[in-house]
Structures are given as C-alpha cells and as structure tokens.
Amino acid sequence: QVQLVESGGGLVQAGGSLRLSCAASTSIFSTMGWYRQAPGNQRELVATVTIGGTTNYADSVKGRFTISRDTAKNTVYLQMNSLKPEDTAVYYCNAKFRSIQYWGQGTQVTVSS
C-alpha cells in the first residue's frame, strides 16, 4: 500500500521559515509535490519536482519556497522562507505514478501576522 507521510507543519510568525517533509513508501513516482488548501478555497498547486529534478512553482511562492527531492530516501521537501499570513493552509503532499495520484494526510501551516 502506497503511503505518503508528511511532517514539519506548525505555527510561525510572518517572515519566518518552515520545512515540510514527505516520505513515500515506494520509489515509483515520476513527480512529487505540494499543494495547499486554505479554508473556503480550492486546493492549489504550490510546487512540484520531477524525478529528473525539474521544478515548477506557483507564482505566489516563487523566490520564497524551494522544493527538493531525495530519490534515495523517497522524500520530497519544501523549504518555506519569508512566510506570509496568506500562506496559511493545510499543505498536502502529492505523488504521481502514470495517471494515478496519491495524497498525504495534510499538515497545517499557520502564519501569524
């Protein structure tokens, strides 16, 4: 059974940093990434990284967030710097294998002003 286990969320002041981690139980995924969902909003893309290292970011996080992937550990990371209150959301790890998507359970990130 495929599992994605997230960690690293929490409460931080505006301007602070957090690092999210997502460990996968298998190495089959071509693309891994992070999405987020704030109350009343749809889930949105934050960043993705392919197995070859190609990254993609939402415009709202470019220059502040960095996604990276350790293929040996089947783990993807999201380094979040210069956090803003509008970054507050539940962050979900996502992994794709062919046409199938898998999701983590979500981790709360709260940025206070």
C-alpha positions in Angstrom: 0.0 0.0 0.0 1.3 3.4 -1.0 1.8 5.9 1.8 2.9 9.5 1.9 3.8 10.7 5.4 4.2 14.4 5.9 5.8 16.3 8.7 7.1 19.8 9.6 4.0 21.9 9.8 3.3 24.3 12.6 2.8 27.9 13.7 5.3 30.6 12.7 5.4 34.4 12.6 5.3 36.3 9.4 8.8 36.4 7.9 9.7 33.1 9.4 10.6 29.7 7.9 9.3 26.2 8.0 10.5 23.0 6.3 8.0 20.3 5.2 8.9 16.7 4.5 7.0 14.0 2.8 8.3 10.4 2.9 6.9 7.9 0.4 6.7 4.2 1.0 7.8 3.5 -2.6 10.1 4.9 -5.3 7.7 4.6 -8.3 6.6 8.2 -8.5 7.6 10.3 -11.5 6.5 13.6 -9.9 6.1 14.6 -6.3 5.0 17.9 -5.0 3.0 20.0 -2.6 -0.5 21.5 -2.8 -2.3 23.6 -0.2 -5.9 24.4 0.7 -7.0 27.3 2.8 -10.5 27.4 4.4 -13.1 28.2 1.8 -10.6 27.9 -1.1 -9.8 25.2 -3.6 -6.7 23.1 -3.3 -3.9 24.7 -5.3 -0.5 23.8 -6.6 2.4 25.1 -4.6 5.4 23.3 -6.2 6.4 20.1 -7.9 9.6 18.3 -8.8 10.1 15.5 -11.3 12.4 12.5 -10.8 14.8 14.3 -13.2 14.8 17.4 -11.0 12.7 19.7 -13.0 10.8 22.1 -10.7 7.6 24.1 -11.1 6.3 26.7 -8.7 3.1 28.7 -8.2 3.8 32.4 -8.9 2.8 33.3 -5.3 5.7 31.3 -3.8 8.4 31.8 -6.4 11.6 33.2 -4.7 10.4 32.2 -1.3 9.8 28.4 -1.4 12.2 25.8 -2.6 11.2 22.2 -3.4 13.8 19.4 -3.4 13.8 15.7 -3.7 16.0 13.0 -2.3 15.3 10.0 -4.5 17.4 7.6 -2.4 15.1 8.3 0.6 11.9 8.7 -1.5 11.4 12.0 0.2 10.4 15.4 -1.0 11.0 18.6 0.9 9.5 22.1 0.8 11.6 24.9 2.3 9.4 27.8 3.0 11.0 31.2 3.8 9.6 34.7 4.2 6.3 33.2 5.1 3.2 35.4 4.9 -0.2 35.1 6.6 -1.7 34.2 3.2 0.4 31.1 3.2 -1.7 29.7 6.0 -3.3 26.5 4.8 -3.2 22.7 5.1 -0.4 21.5 2.9 -0.7 18.2 1.2 2.0 16.0 -0.3 1.2 14.7 -3.8 2.8 12.0 -5.8 2.0 10.8 -9.3 2.6 7.4 -10.9 1.4 7.4 -14.5 -2.3 8.6 -14.3 -2.6 7.8 -10.6 -2.3 10.5 -7.9 -1.6 9.8 -4.3 -2.1 12.3 -1.4 -0.8 12.6 2.1 -3.0 13.3 5.1 -2.1 17.0 5.2 -0.1 19.2 7.6 -1.3 22.5 9.0 0.8 25.6 8.4 -0.3 28.7 10.2 1.5 32.1 9.7 0.6 34.8 12.3 0.9 38.5 11.4 
